[in-house]
Amino acid sequence: MSGEDRQSQLAQEHKERQAQRAEQATKAKRNTFIGAGAAVVVVAGGVIAAMTLLGGNSGDALTAQSSPVPSDTAEPTSPLESMAPTAPADATKVSCSYRKDTSGSPAKDVGMPPSKPNLKLKTMTISTNHGDIVIDLATAEAPCAVNSFAFLAEKNFFDNTKCHRLATPENSGLALLQCGDPQAKADGKNPTDGQGSSGYVFNDENLGGIPYTKGTVALAQPVEAANQNGSQFWISLGDETTQLDPTDYTPIGVVSKGMDILDKVYKGGWITNPDDITGDGGSNAPKIPVIIKDLTVS
């Protein structure tokens, strides 16, 4: 083969690879979403599930993968700062309703939150084995969600729990870390990671109020379900997550400190769980373990 022919062949192969990547990206954006619970095969409870896997392991047990370096490791500019000011909610008029989770998912039952939320709460601090992650809360926009977190924090619900799923563009088309399953082992082996819950659910709030850009914190709930929020939550690690429907998941705030911790976990990659019963990477654990030592709301 002449040099000219070889160059032509390489150019054609490069063009074909570009076309394949573009087609994969289009499919991922169309088919990938966050979900959990009974709507995913036999899964019950609150696990983030992505329907399309990209670049994941084809079946080899416990293969650690590397994910791309986030484009920006600085603390994200809070979307809360650019939002129009919200009129203070009247504490006498806000009432929250929580109901028993009847999905059959395994639960750590600590009771039900009070119906009257504390509208003065501003910050949620997640103390991890890597340091603190601080979240500025949208309490006026999502009072019942914040009230639930405050209640669970008082009950030490999140203490010594593990963040069980790392989603990246390669394994799901998304970029996020999911936590809040009190029974998760986050070892890449447990097939039921992501099914645990608080034993109660509550309605959606603040839908469309905060974009799912890097640093946004939102609640997980069953695929194609509404008003089924529980203890599980996810933190967006990249703008790939903005492809999600903004009316599907309740955003509760934005990371104001500790994004460097999350970026480190993201760069570390994930462990493919070959026994994940959802079949969509719902229990692909981060290779760098994230343990919640304590969670407080103030």
Secondary structure as UniProt FT lines:
FT   HELIX           3..31
FT   TURN            38..39
FT   TURN            41..42
FT   TURN            61..62
FT   HELIX           79..82
FT   TURN            91..93
FT   STRAND          98..100
FT   TURN            119..120
FT   STRAND          123..128
FT   TURN            129..130
FT   STRAND          131..137
FT   TURN            139..141
FT   HELIX           143..154
FT   TURN            155..160
FT   STRAND          161..162
FT   STRAND          165..167
FT   TURN            169..172
FT   STRAND          176..179
FT   TURN            182..183
FT   TURN            191..194
FT   STRAND          200..202
FT   TURN            207..208
FT   TURN            214..215
FT   STRAND          216..219
FT   TURN            223..224
FT   STRAND          233..236
FT   HELIX           239..243
FT   TURN            246..247
FT   STRAND          251..257
FT   HELIX           259..268
FT   STRAND          270..271
FT   TURN            274..275
FT   TURN            277..278
FT   TURN            282..283
FT   STRAND          285..286
FT   STRAND          291..297
//
